Amino acid sequence: MPSDDFIVTPWHVEGKIDYDKLIKQFGTEKITAEILKKIEKTAGEIHFMLRRGIFFSHRDLGKILDEYQSGKKFFLYTGRGPSGHTHIGHLVPWVFAKWLQEKFQTTMYFQLTDDEKFYAKENLTLEQTKSFAYENALDFIALGFKPENTKIIINTNNIRTLYPIAAQVAKKINFSNTKAVFGFKNETNIGMIFYTSLQSAPCFIEDRQVLIPLGVDQDPHFRITRDVAPKIGRPKPALIHNIMIPSLTGPGGKMSASEESGTIYTTDAPQVVKKKINKYAFSGGQPTVEEHRRIGGNPDIDVSYQYLRIFFEPDDKKLKSIYDDYKSGKMLTGELKAILIDKVNSFLEEHQQKREKAKDQIERFLLSEK
Ligand code: TRP
């Protein structure tokens, strides 16, 4: 891989991603001021993740917003591959999905793909991925979703509902399609080869248009779904993509649940969060205080600043003053990290309480089989 290049697939993200290039590569559309206006017209406000380009790209979003204006509703769908505990990066599309759900008054489906992670990870058993599925579901519920309009799908539990839809989809995908999109080889296990049909299935679970908020690495699956949709007489899913959340240890690549040091889990204790950020958070600061005061830091590559921008500081004015102070050298790296530690820990304190309560609610969220 050349040093200025990058790779984005559902199972592998590497390098420094150029998002404008990625939009061209994937053939998606940039979120424009015009799209933002349309969202604002219905929602009454613009979520900071939209304003800051955390959600940066889409497919058919303009179309479904226009349809919504003329009275045609859509539903929401997103998901998570339960390969480990939830980390704070996972919450980004879920928090945004929650906002969309409130603003557009929709039902919501959340798919936990315990089968996918079993197929994709050599060392994980199906029991493990299933138990992570329950763990991850708690974090999702903790964000405030309601069982009346939100259903959680666990693939190995809900296969009866999913399979008839997946079969329709699978019949329209051939091996060379998936090979071309995902780079599968003859050695790839055949669970992986079929899998896209299962991730597609929830798109067609209701008889109306779906909108999917998702990490841009998941786009290839739905590119296939969108090709299949008209062939089975169904509407193409619309998508809204978020950027990959950097790992604590640095930009380039996404925050991975399997890499301990670079990851803040939703279950981490305050002292652990503090230690991880102080020890591992990639810094855009200068090597000495004296130099930092003179030259200033670089917030654009500083992971602590990026986490504030992406998730933890919704207030634009406060964010800007942090940006300016760090860049001018007035704010030191240790001070910036202290702000983030505080924000993460106060978020997690509340989240962990809600997560405990979710244990009593989870049954009401699980999609039941007829
Ligand atoms: N494959 C996704 C992952 O590894 C999980 C997933 C299933 C998903 N359905 C989805 C993600 C829909 C986004 C949208 O995390």
Residues whose N, C-alpha, C, O or C-beta is under 5 A from the ligand:
A	BS01	LIG	Y77 T78 G79 R80 G81 Q111 T113 Q199 P213 L214 Q218
